[in-house]
Amino acid sequence: MLRSQLMLDSDLSFEQEFYNIWKLRHENIVQLIGYCHQVQREPQEYNGKYVFAEVAHRALCFEYMHNGSLKKYLSDECDKLDWYTTYKIIKGTCEGIKYIHERCKMLHLDLKPDNILLDKNMVAKIADFGLSKIIEQQNTMVTKTIIGSYGYMPPEYINHGKVSNKFDIYSLGVVIINMVTGPESHSQYECMSSKDFIELAEGKWKSKLQATCSDSLLLEEYCKQVKMCTEIALECVNPDRKQRPSILDIISKMLGTEVVINKVNTIVSILYIRYAYKFW
């Protein structure tokens, strides 16, 4: 009976992904619903003869994501996301990273728009843990095998094989840049000053926000939130991994803007009610 090395390798890959995700329970992580792992003996040609070989059939079953991946919303032809939804996806992705970094002591190692799925309410859920690893947060490991998605891998990994929790932070920065300024922006920020790039992002979103936000105070705070997200993204893609923020730092900054926006929203609502009551 033949059991090929290819099957052994794929067994290990399947088991690694399964054990990495079966225990994950978070609203921003795609949930594993079930799995199938069946081995059958089937005739296969080997050295000119037919022999019975073990053939594995495997499948992981995940919850259904109604709106597909983030990737389809980042094309130039599909600029349909408003700022509320864009920020919601960014925040959800950050919360998912926080969970796997802080609670699970795990690194994703393949964060990209294809692996950020959206449910029927446009809630972001991180998927595909096939490359993920368990690692102590303050540790750095070195690998000789470079696998992943170019454009989302940090320079220390490409050049020296170094893997740390700042790997996912770099990938997150690239994702946010693509969301805030468009799919072609990855090359733009490398040849622009931070100030010019932030102004580019602010200009794009200010014109969109003006079409839906009638209050000047609220518009100003949303523009500040755009600026903050862009600044975070640029910090995340710093070539020096030690200068990149932690996921806790990132979420702390985001919460700060949310508090201010909620306060302004409350004030605007009160003023509107008073104004309406005056002429009632």
ChimeraX commands (.cxc) that place a marker at each C-alpha (Angstrom):
marker #1 position 0.00,0.00,0.00 radius 0.5
marker #1 position 1.35,3.42,-1.02 radius 0.5
marker #1 position 1.17,6.49,1.25 radius 0.5
marker #1 position 2.77,9.39,-0.58 radius 0.5
marker #1 position 4.91,12.15,0.96 radius 0.5
marker #1 position 2.50,14.64,-0.61 radius 0.5
marker #1 position -0.31,13.17,1.43 radius 0.5
marker #1 position 1.78,13.32,4.59 radius 0.5
marker #1 position 2.58,16.98,3.97 radius 0.5
marker #1 position -1.04,17.87,3.27 radius 0.5
marker #1 position -2.11,15.96,6.39 radius 0.5
marker #1 position 0.21,18.13,8.46 radius 0.5
marker #1 position -1.03,21.31,6.78 radius 0.5
marker #1 position -4.67,20.34,7.34 radius 0.5
marker #1 position -4.08,19.40,10.96 radius 0.5
marker #1 position -2.14,22.60,11.63 radius 0.5
marker #1 position -4.95,24.80,10.34 radius 0.5
marker #1 position -7.58,22.76,12.17 radius 0.5
marker #1 position -5.83,22.89,15.55 radius 0.5
marker #1 position -5.10,26.60,15.10 radius 0.5
marker #1 position -8.73,27.55,14.53 radius 0.5
marker #1 position -10.95,25.03,16.32 radius 0.5
marker #1 position -10.60,26.87,19.66 radius 0.5
marker #1 position -11.01,30.43,18.28 radius 0.5
marker #1 position -14.23,32.12,19.43 radius 0.5
marker #1 position -14.58,35.79,18.58 radius 0.5
marker #1 position -17.03,37.90,16.60 radius 0.5
marker #1 position -14.22,39.07,14.29 radius 0.5
marker #1 position -12.90,35.57,13.52 radius 0.5
marker #1 position -14.64,33.30,11.01 radius 0.5
marker #1 position -16.10,30.41,13.00 radius 0.5
marker #1 position -15.32,26.78,12.22 radius 0.5
marker #1 position -18.60,24.85,12.00 radius 0.5
marker #1 position -17.30,21.37,11.22 radius 0.5
marker #1 position -14.75,19.30,9.34 radius 0.5
marker #1 position -14.31,16.15,7.28 radius 0.5
marker #1 position -11.21,13.95,7.09 radius 0.5
marker #1 position -11.75,10.69,5.23 radius 0.5
marker #1 position -9.13,8.31,3.83 radius 0.5
marker #1 position -10.03,5.87,1.05 radius 0.5
marker #1 position -8.03,3.22,-0.77 radius 0.5
marker #1 position -8.08,3.93,-4.49 radius 0.5
marker #1 position -6.15,2.40,-7.41 radius 0.5
marker #1 position -3.27,4.61,-8.59 radius 0.5
marker #1 position -0.60,4.07,-11.24 radius 0.5
marker #1 position 2.87,3.64,-9.68 radius 0.5
marker #1 position 6.01,2.60,-11.63 radius 0.5
marker #1 position 3.88,1.31,-14.49 radius 0.5
marker #1 position 1.61,-0.73,-12.25 radius 0.5
marker #1 position -1.65,-0.07,-10.47 radius 0.5
marker #1 position -1.51,-0.23,-6.70 radius 0.5
marker #1 position -3.89,0.74,-3.96 radius 0.5
marker #1 position -2.99,4.09,-2.45 radius 0.5
marker #1 position -4.50,5.95,0.45 radius 0.5
marker #1 position -6.22,9.10,-0.81 radius 0.5
marker #1 position -7.36,11.64,1.75 radius 0.5
marker #1 position -10.43,13.82,1.33 radius 0.5
marker #1 position -10.46,16.80,3.67 radius 0.5
marker #1 position -12.68,19.80,4.21 radius 0.5
marker #1 position -13.13,22.52,6.80 radius 0.5
marker #1 position -16.63,23.99,7.05 radius 0.5
marker #1 position -16.94,27.63,8.11 radius 0.5
marker #1 position -19.87,29.96,8.75 radius 0.5
marker #1 position -21.26,31.54,5.58 radius 0.5
marker #1 position -20.06,35.05,4.80 radius 0.5
marker #1 position -22.80,36.78,2.79 radius 0.5
marker #1 position -20.70,39.67,1.45 radius 0.5
marker #1 position -17.58,37.75,0.47 radius 0.5
marker #1 position -14.08,39.11,0.97 radius 0.5
marker #1 position -12.92,42.67,1.47 radius 0.5
marker #1 position -10.91,42.40,-1.75 radius 0.5
marker #1 position -13.94,42.92,-4.01 radius 0.5
marker #1 position -14.68,46.25,-2.31 radius 0.5
marker #1 position -11.19,47.66,-2.90 radius 0.5
marker #1 position -11.13,47.85,-6.70 radius 0.5
marker #1 position -11.20,51.21,-8.47 radius 0.5
marker #1 position -14.46,50.17,-10.12 radius 0.5
marker #1 position -16.11,49.41,-6.77 radius 0.5
marker #1 position -15.78,52.45,-4.54 radius 0.5
marker #1 position -19.02,51.82,-2.68 radius 0.5
marker #1 position -18.02,51.79,0.99 radius 0.5
marker #1 position -18.92,54.84,3.05 radius 0.5
marker #1 position -16.68,55.96,5.91 radius 0.5
marker #1 position -18.88,54.41,8.61 radius 0.5
marker #1 position -18.57,50.97,7.00 radius 0.5
marker #1 position -14.88,51.43,6.16 radius 0.5
marker #1 position -14.07,52.33,9.76 radius 0.5
marker #1 position -16.23,49.48,11.05 radius 0.5
marker #1 position -14.22,46.99,8.96 radius 0.5
marker #1 position -10.89,48.47,10.07 radius 0.5
marker #1 position -11.94,48.37,13.73 radius 0.5
marker #1 position -13.29,44.82,13.45 radius 0.5
marker #1 position -10.08,43.60,11.85 radius 0.5
marker #1 position -8.06,45.23,14.64 radius 0.5
marker #1 position -10.26,43.56,17.27 radius 0.5
marker #1 position -9.69,40.20,15.59 radius 0.5
marker #1 position -5.92,40.73,15.62 radius 0.5
marker #1 position -6.08,41.80,19.26 radius 0.5
marker #1 position -7.87,38.55,20.12 radius 0.5
marker #1 position -5.39,36.25,18.41 radius 0.5
marker #1 position -2.35,38.21,19.65 radius 0.5
marker #1 position -3.42,38.83,23.25 radius 0.5
marker #1 position -5.72,35.92,24.09 radius 0.5
marker #1 position -4.43,33.15,21.86 radius 0.5
marker #1 position -0.74,34.13,21.61 radius 0.5
marker #1 position -1.02,33.41,17.89 radius 0.5
marker #1 position 0.23,35.11,14.75 radius 0.5
marker #1 position -1.91,35.03,11.60 radius 0.5
marker #1 position 0.94,35.63,9.09 radius 0.5
marker #1 position -1.30,36.03,6.03 radius 0.5
marker #1 position -3.53,39.02,6.71 radius 0.5
marker #1 position -4.78,40.55,3.45 radius 0.5
marker #1 position -8.11,41.64,1.92 radius 0.5
marker #1 position -8.75,38.13,0.57 radius 0.5
marker #1 position -8.65,36.79,4.14 radius 0.5
marker #1 position -10.93,39.43,5.66 radius 0.5
marker #1 position -14.50,38.25,5.09 radius 0.5
marker #1 position -17.70,40.24,5.59 radius 0.5
marker #1 position -20.97,38.91,6.96 radius 0.5
marker #1 position -24.46,40.15,6.08 radius 0.5
marker #1 position -24.00,43.15,8.40 radius 0.5
marker #1 position -20.56,43.99,6.97 radius 0.5
marker #1 position -18.85,42.80,10.16 radius 0.5
marker #1 position -15.23,41.93,9.39 radius 0.5
marker #1 position -14.06,38.41,10.22 radius 0.5
marker #1 position -10.49,37.19,9.77 radius 0.5
marker #1 position -10.15,33.88,7.91 radius 0.5
marker #1 position -7.51,31.41,6.63 radius 0.5
marker #1 position -5.23,30.39,9.48 radius 0.5
marker #1 position -3.21,27.97,7.35 radius 0.5
marker #1 position 0.06,29.85,7.94 radius 0.5
marker #1 position -0.61,30.91,11.54 radius 0.5
marker #1 position 1.77,30.05,14.37 radius 0.5
marker #1 position 1.67,29.95,18.14 radius 0.5
marker #1 position 4.44,32.16,19.51 radius 0.5
marker #1 position 5.16,34.10,22.68 radius 0.5
marker #1 position 4.51,37.76,21.92 radius 0.5
marker #1 position 7.92,39.10,22.85 radius 0.5
marker #1 position 9.77,36.36,21.00 radius 0.5
marker #1 position 11.14,36.50,17.48 radius 0.5
marker #1 position 11.59,33.35,15.45 radius 0.5
marker #1 position 13.57,32.91,12.25 radius 0.5
marker #1 position 12.55,30.77,9.30 radius 0.5
marker #1 position 14.37,29.89,6.09 radius 0.5
marker #1 position 11.15,29.23,4.19 radius 0.5
marker #1 position 9.51,32.45,3.00 radius 0.5
marker #1 position 5.83,31.88,2.24 radius 0.5
marker #1 position 2.97,34.37,2.25 radius 0.5
marker #1 position 1.56,37.19,0.16 radius 0.5
marker #1 position 4.03,39.69,-1.27 radius 0.5
marker #1 position 3.00,43.24,-0.59 radius 0.5
marker #1 position 1.72,42.23,2.85 radius 0.5
marker #1 position 4.92,40.67,4.20 radius 0.5
marker #1 position 7.25,42.94,6.23 radius 0.5
marker #1 position 10.82,43.59,5.06 radius 0.5
marker #1 position 12.47,41.82,8.02 radius 0.5
marker #1 position 10.63,38.63,7.03 radius 0.5
marker #1 position 11.45,38.88,3.32 radius 0.5
marker #1 position 15.11,39.75,3.90 radius 0.5
marker #1 position 15.94,37.81,7.07 radius 0.5
marker #1 position 13.06,35.41,7.75 radius 0.5
marker #1 position 12.23,37.10,11.08 radius 0.5
marker #1 position 8.75,36.46,12.45 radius 0.5
marker #1 position 7.23,38.36,15.39 radius 0.5
marker #1 position 3.91,39.91,16.39 radius 0.5
marker #1 position 4.90,42.96,14.32 radius 0.5
marker #1 position 4.46,40.83,11.17 radius 0.5
marker #1 position 0.66,41.07,11.42 radius 0.5
marker #1 position 0.90,44.76,12.33 radius 0.5
marker #1 position 2.72,45.47,9.06 radius 0.5
marker #1 position 0.10,43.53,7.08 radius 0.5
marker #1 position -2.66,45.41,8.90 radius 0.5
marker #1 position -1.06,48.71,7.90 radius 0.5
marker #1 position -1.08,47.75,4.22 radius 0.5
marker #1 position -4.74,46.69,4.46 radius 0.5
marker #1 position -5.72,50.01,6.07 radius 0.5
marker #1 position -3.79,51.98,3.45 radius 0.5
marker #1 position -5.65,50.14,0.69 radius 0.5
marker #1 position -8.98,50.81,2.39 radius 0.5
marker #1 position -8.39,54.49,3.10 radius 0.5
marker #1 position -6.75,55.60,-0.14 radius 0.5
marker #1 position -7.46,52.87,-2.70 radius 0.5
marker #1 position -5.79,49.77,-4.15 radius 0.5
marker #1 position -3.10,51.68,-6.05 radius 0.5
marker #1 position -1.95,53.60,-2.98 radius 0.5
marker #1 position 0.55,51.00,-1.74 radius 0.5
marker #1 position 3.17,52.30,-4.15 radius 0.5
marker #1 position 2.17,55.94,-3.61 radius 0.5
marker #1 position 2.96,56.15,0.09 radius 0.5
marker #1 position 6.51,54.91,-0.55 radius 0.5
marker #1 position 7.30,57.94,-2.72 radius 0.5
marker #1 position 5.28,60.56,-0.82 radius 0.5
marker #1 position 5.92,62.28,2.48 radius 0.5
marker #1 position 3.68,61.20,5.35 radius 0.5
marker #1 position 2.12,64.67,5.39 radius 0.5
marker #1 position 1.24,64.57,1.68 radius 0.5
marker #1 position -0.13,61.05,1.92 radius 0.5
marker #1 position -2.33,61.91,4.90 radius 0.5
marker #1 position -3.64,64.96,3.04 radius 0.5
marker #1 position -4.42,62.72,0.06 radius 0.5
marker #1 position -6.53,60.45,2.27 radius 0.5
marker #1 position -8.26,63.37,4.01 radius 0.5
marker #1 position -9.09,65.02,0.68 radius 0.5
marker #1 position -10.63,61.85,-0.72 radius 0.5
marker #1 position -12.86,61.25,2.26 radius 0.5
marker #1 position -13.80,64.85,2.99 radius 0.5
marker #1 position -15.55,65.17,-0.35 radius 0.5
marker #1 position -17.43,61.89,0.26 radius 0.5
marker #1 position -18.36,62.82,3.83 radius 0.5
marker #1 position -19.65,66.25,2.80 radius 0.5
marker #1 position -22.26,64.52,0.66 radius 0.5
marker #1 position -23.76,62.71,3.67 radius 0.5
marker #1 position -22.77,64.73,6.75 radius 0.5
marker #1 position -24.60,68.04,7.06 radius 0.5
marker #1 position -23.15,69.11,10.41 radius 0.5
marker #1 position -19.77,70.86,10.24 radius 0.5
marker #1 position -18.68,69.74,13.74 radius 0.5
marker #1 position -19.38,66.10,12.96 radius 0.5
marker #1 position -17.71,66.40,9.56 radius 0.5
marker #1 position -14.58,67.76,11.23 radius 0.5
marker #1 position -14.42,64.86,13.70 radius 0.5
marker #1 position -14.91,62.25,10.97 radius 0.5
marker #1 position -12.07,63.85,9.00 radius 0.5
marker #1 position -9.91,63.63,12.12 radius 0.5
marker #1 position -10.78,59.93,12.32 radius 0.5
marker #1 position -9.69,59.46,8.70 radius 0.5
marker #1 position -6.42,61.21,9.51 radius 0.5
marker #1 position -5.89,59.07,12.60 radius 0.5
marker #1 position -6.45,55.81,10.67 radius 0.5
marker #1 position -4.02,56.92,7.97 radius 0.5
marker #1 position -1.40,57.87,10.56 radius 0.5
marker #1 position -1.80,54.48,12.23 radius 0.5
marker #1 position -1.40,52.71,8.88 radius 0.5
marker #1 position 1.84,54.57,8.13 radius 0.5
marker #1 position 3.18,53.71,11.59 radius 0.5
marker #1 position 2.31,50.05,10.98 radius 0.5
marker #1 position 4.38,49.86,7.76 radius 0.5
marker #1 position 7.49,51.40,9.33 radius 0.5
marker #1 position 10.50,49.43,7.97 radius 0.5
marker #1 position 11.80,49.22,11.55 radius 0.5
marker #1 position 9.52,46.69,13.23 radius 0.5
marker #1 position 10.41,48.02,16.68 radius 0.5
marker #1 position 8.83,51.35,15.73 radius 0.5
marker #1 position 5.49,49.78,14.79 radius 0.5
marker #1 position 2.67,50.13,17.32 radius 0.5
marker #1 position 1.16,47.21,19.20 radius 0.5
marker #1 position -2.43,46.23,18.48 radius 0.5
marker #1 position -3.37,47.57,21.94 radius 0.5
marker #1 position -1.91,50.98,21.07 radius 0.5
marker #1 position -3.85,51.02,17.81 radius 0.5
marker #1 position -7.20,50.19,19.39 radius 0.5
marker #1 position -6.63,52.72,22.18 radius 0.5
marker #1 position -6.23,55.50,19.59 radius 0.5
marker #1 position -9.33,54.37,17.74 radius 0.5
marker #1 position -11.43,54.34,20.89 radius 0.5
marker #1 position -10.34,57.92,21.57 radius 0.5
marker #1 position -11.86,59.17,18.32 radius 0.5
marker #1 position -15.03,57.15,18.88 radius 0.5
marker #1 position -15.60,58.82,22.26 radius 0.5
marker #1 position -15.31,62.29,20.72 radius 0.5
marker #1 position -17.60,61.44,17.78 radius 0.5
marker #1 position -20.23,59.98,20.11 radius 0.5
marker #1 position -20.17,63.16,22.21 radius 0.5
marker #1 position -20.50,65.38,19.14 radius 0.5
marker #1 position -23.34,63.19,17.85 radius 0.5
marker #1 position -25.15,63.59,21.16 radius 0.5
marker #1 position -24.70,67.37,21.14 radius 0.5
marker #1 position -25.88,67.66,17.53 radius 0.5
marker #1 position -28.95,65.53,18.29 radius 0.5
marker #1 position -29.87,67.68,21.31 radius 0.5
marker #1 position -29.47,70.90,19.33 radius 0.5
marker #1 position -31.59,69.48,16.50 radius 0.5
marker #1 position -34.37,68.48,18.91 radius 0.5
marker #1 position -34.34,71.90,20.57 radius 0.5
marker #1 position -34.43,73.64,17.20 radius 0.5
marker #1 position -37.31,71.46,16.00 radius 0.5
marker #1 position -39.24,71.99,19.26 radius 0.5
marker #1 position -38.80,75.76,18.96 radius 0.5
marker #1 position -40.72,75.82,15.69 radius 0.5
marker #1 position -43.19,73.09,16.61 radius 0.5
marker link #1:1,2 radius 0.2
marker link #1:2,3 radius 0.2
marker link #1:3,4 radius 0.2
marker link #1:4,5 radius 0.2
marker link #1:5,6 radius 0.2
marker link #1:6,7 radius 0.2
marker link #1:7,8 radius 0.2
marker link #1:8,9 radius 0.2
marker link #1:9,10 radius 0.2
marker link #1:10,11 radius 0.2
marker link #1:11,12 radius 0.2
marker link #1:12,13 radius 0.2
marker link #1:13,14 radius 0.2
marker link #1:14,15 radius 0.2
marker link #1:15,16 radius 0.2
marker link #1:16,17 radius 0.2
marker link #1:17,18 radius 0.2
marker link #1:18,19 radius 0.2
marker link #1:19,20 radius 0.2
marker link #1:20,21 radius 0.2
marker link #1:21,22 radius 0.2
marker link #1:22,23 radius 0.2
marker link #1:23,24 radius 0.2
marker link #1:24,25 radius 0.2
marker link #1:25,26 radius 0.2
marker link #1:26,27 radius 0.2
marker link #1:27,28 radius 0.2
marker link #1:28,29 radius 0.2
marker link #1:29,30 radius 0.2
marker link #1:30,31 radius 0.2
marker link #1:31,32 radius 0.2
marker link #1:32,33 radius 0.2
marker link #1:33,34 radius 0.2
marker link #1:34,35 radius 0.2
marker link #1:35,36 radius 0.2
marker link #1:36,37 radius 0.2
marker link #1:37,38 radius 0.2
marker link #1:38,39 radius 0.2
marker link #1:39,40 radius 0.2
marker link #1:40,41 radius 0.2
marker link #1:41,42 radius 0.2
marker link #1:42,43 radius 0.2
marker link #1:43,44 radius 0.2
marker link #1:44,45 radius 0.2
marker link #1:45,46 radius 0.2
marker link #1:46,47 radius 0.2
marker link #1:47,48 radius 0.2
marker link #1:48,49 radius 0.2
marker link #1:49,50 radius 0.2
marker link #1:50,51 radius 0.2
marker link #1:51,52 radius 0.2
marker link #1:52,53 radius 0.2
marker link #1:53,54 radius 0.2
marker link #1:54,55 radius 0.2
marker link #1:55,56 radius 0.2
marker link #1:56,57 radius 0.2
marker link #1:57,58 radius 0.2
marker link #1:58,59 radius 0.2
marker link #1:59,60 radius 0.2
marker link #1:60,61 radius 0.2
marker link #1:61,62 radius 0.2
marker link #1:62,63 radius 0.2
marker link #1:63,64 radius 0.2
marker link #1:64,65 radius 0.2
marker link #1:65,66 radius 0.2
marker link #1:66,67 radius 0.2
marker link #1:67,68 radius 0.2
marker link #1:68,69 radius 0.2
marker link #1:69,70 radius 0.2
marker link #1:70,71 radius 0.2
marker link #1:71,72 radius 0.2
marker link #1:72,73 radius 0.2
marker link #1:73,74 radius 0.2
marker link #1:74,75 radius 0.2
marker link #1:75,76 radius 0.2
marker link #1:76,77 radius 0.2
marker link #1:77,78 radius 0.2
marker link #1:78,79 radius 0.2
marker link #1:79,80 radius 0.2
marker link #1:80,81 radius 0.2
marker link #1:81,82 radius 0.2
marker link #1:82,83 radius 0.2
marker link #1:83,84 radius 0.2
marker link #1:84,85 radius 0.2
marker link #1:85,86 radius 0.2
marker link #1:86,87 radius 0.2
marker link #1:87,88 radius 0.2
marker link #1:88,89 radius 0.2
marker link #1:89,90 radius 0.2
marker link #1:90,91 radius 0.2
marker link #1:91,92 radius 0.2
marker link #1:92,93 radius 0.2
marker link #1:93,94 radius 0.2
marker link #1:94,95 radius 0.2
marker link #1:95,96 radius 0.2
marker link #1:96,97 radius 0.2
marker link #1:97,98 radius 0.2
marker link #1:98,99 radius 0.2
marker link #1:99,100 radius 0.2
marker link #1:100,101 radius 0.2
marker link #1:101,102 radius 0.2
marker link #1:102,103 radius 0.2
marker link #1:103,104 radius 0.2
marker link #1:104,105 radius 0.2
marker link #1:105,106 radius 0.2
marker link #1:106,107 radius 0.2
marker link #1:107,108 radius 0.2
marker link #1:108,109 radius 0.2
marker link #1:109,110 radius 0.2
marker link #1:110,111 radius 0.2
marker link #1:111,112 radius 0.2
marker link #1:112,113 radius 0.2
marker link #1:113,114 radius 0.2
marker link #1:114,115 radius 0.2
marker link #1:115,116 radius 0.2
marker link #1:116,117 radius 0.2
marker link #1:117,118 radius 0.2
marker link #1:118,119 radius 0.2
marker link #1:119,120 radius 0.2
marker link #1:120,121 radius 0.2
marker link #1:121,122 radius 0.2
marker link #1:122,123 radius 0.2
marker link #1:123,124 radius 0.2
marker link #1:124,125 radius 0.2
marker link #1:125,126 radius 0.2
marker link #1:126,127 radius 0.2
marker link #1:127,128 radius 0.2
marker link #1:128,129 radius 0.2
marker link #1:129,130 radius 0.2
marker link #1:130,131 radius 0.2
marker link #1:131,132 radius 0.2
marker link #1:132,133 radius 0.2
marker link #1:133,134 radius 0.2
marker link #1:134,135 radius 0.2
marker link #1:135,136 radius 0.2
marker link #1:136,137 radius 0.2
marker link #1:137,138 radius 0.2
marker link #1:138,139 radius 0.2
marker link #1:139,140 radius 0.2
marker link #1:140,141 radius 0.2
marker link #1:141,142 radius 0.2
marker link #1:142,143 radius 0.2
marker link #1:143,144 radius 0.2
marker link #1:144,145 radius 0.2
marker link #1:145,146 radius 0.2
marker link #1:146,147 radius 0.2
marker link #1:147,148 radius 0.2
marker link #1:148,149 radius 0.2
marker link #1:149,150 radius 0.2
marker link #1:150,151 radius 0.2
marker link #1:151,152 radius 0.2
marker link #1:152,153 radius 0.2
marker link #1:153,154 radius 0.2
marker link #1:154,155 radius 0.2
marker link #1:155,156 radius 0.2
marker link #1:156,157 radius 0.2
marker link #1:157,158 radius 0.2
marker link #1:158,159 radius 0.2
marker link #1:159,160 radius 0.2
marker link #1:160,161 radius 0.2
marker link #1:161,162 radius 0.2
marker link #1:162,163 radius 0.2
marker link #1:163,164 radius 0.2
marker link #1:164,165 radius 0.2
marker link #1:165,166 radius 0.2
marker link #1:166,167 radius 0.2
marker link #1:167,168 radius 0.2
marker link #1:168,169 radius 0.2
marker link #1:169,170 radius 0.2
marker link #1:170,171 radius 0.2
marker link #1:171,172 radius 0.2
marker link #1:172,173 radius 0.2
marker link #1:173,174 radius 0.2
marker link #1:174,175 radius 0.2
marker link #1:175,176 radius 0.2
marker link #1:176,177 radius 0.2
marker link #1:177,178 radius 0.2
marker link #1:178,179 radius 0.2
marker link #1:179,180 radius 0.2
marker link #1:180,181 radius 0.2
marker link #1:181,182 radius 0.2
marker link #1:182,183 radius 0.2
marker link #1:183,184 radius 0.2
marker link #1:184,185 radius 0.2
marker link #1:185,186 radius 0.2
marker link #1:186,187 radius 0.2
marker link #1:187,188 radius 0.2
marker link #1:188,189 radius 0.2
marker link #1:189,190 radius 0.2
marker link #1:190,191 radius 0.2
marker link #1:191,192 radius 0.2
marker link #1:192,193 radius 0.2
marker link #1:193,194 radius 0.2
marker link #1:194,195 radius 0.2
marker link #1:195,196 radius 0.2
marker link #1:196,197 radius 0.2
marker link #1:197,198 radius 0.2
marker link #1:198,199 radius 0.2
marker link #1:199,200 radius 0.2
marker link #1:200,201 radius 0.2
marker link #1:201,202 radius 0.2
marker link #1:202,203 radius 0.2
marker link #1:203,204 radius 0.2
marker link #1:204,205 radius 0.2
marker link #1:205,206 radius 0.2
marker link #1:206,207 radius 0.2
marker link #1:207,208 radius 0.2
marker link #1:208,209 radius 0.2
marker link #1:209,210 radius 0.2
marker link #1:210,211 radius 0.2
marker link #1:211,212 radius 0.2
marker link #1:212,213 radius 0.2
marker link #1:213,214 radius 0.2
marker link #1:214,215 radius 0.2
marker link #1:215,216 radius 0.2
marker link #1:216,217 radius 0.2
marker link #1:217,218 radius 0.2
marker link #1:218,219 radius 0.2
marker link #1:219,220 radius 0.2
marker link #1:220,221 radius 0.2
marker link #1:221,222 radius 0.2
marker link #1:222,223 radius 0.2
marker link #1:223,224 radius 0.2
marker link #1:224,225 radius 0.2
marker link #1:225,226 radius 0.2
marker link #1:226,227 radius 0.2
marker link #1:227,228 radius 0.2
marker link #1:228,229 radius 0.2
marker link #1:229,230 radius 0.2
marker link #1:230,231 radius 0.2
marker link #1:231,232 radius 0.2
marker link #1:232,233 radius 0.2
marker link #1:233,234 radius 0.2
marker link #1:234,235 radius 0.2
marker link #1:235,236 radius 0.2
marker link #1:236,237 radius 0.2
marker link #1:237,238 radius 0.2
marker link #1:238,239 radius 0.2
marker link #1:239,240 radius 0.2
marker link #1:240,241 radius 0.2
marker link #1:241,242 radius 0.2
marker link #1:242,243 radius 0.2
marker link #1:243,244 radius 0.2
marker link #1:244,245 radius 0.2
marker link #1:245,246 radius 0.2
marker link #1:246,247 radius 0.2
marker link #1:247,248 radius 0.2
marker link #1:248,249 radius 0.2
marker link #1:249,250 radius 0.2
marker link #1:250,251 radius 0.2
marker link #1:251,252 radius 0.2
marker link #1:252,253 radius 0.2
marker link #1:253,254 radius 0.2
marker link #1:254,255 radius 0.2
marker link #1:255,256 radius 0.2
marker link #1:256,257 radius 0.2
marker link #1:257,258 radius 0.2
marker link #1:258,259 radius 0.2
marker link #1:259,260 radius 0.2
marker link #1:260,261 radius 0.2
marker link #1:261,262 radius 0.2
marker link #1:262,263 radius 0.2
marker link #1:263,264 radius 0.2
marker link #1:264,265 radius 0.2
marker link #1:265,266 radius 0.2
marker link #1:266,267 radius 0.2
marker link #1:267,268 radius 0.2
marker link #1:268,269 radius 0.2
marker link #1:269,270 radius 0.2
marker link #1:270,271 radius 0.2
marker link #1:271,272 radius 0.2
marker link #1:272,273 radius 0.2
marker link #1:273,274 radius 0.2
marker link #1:274,275 radius 0.2
marker link #1:275,276 radius 0.2
marker link #1:276,277 radius 0.2
marker link #1:277,278 radius 0.2
marker link #1:278,279 radius 0.2
marker link #1:279,280 radius 0.2
view
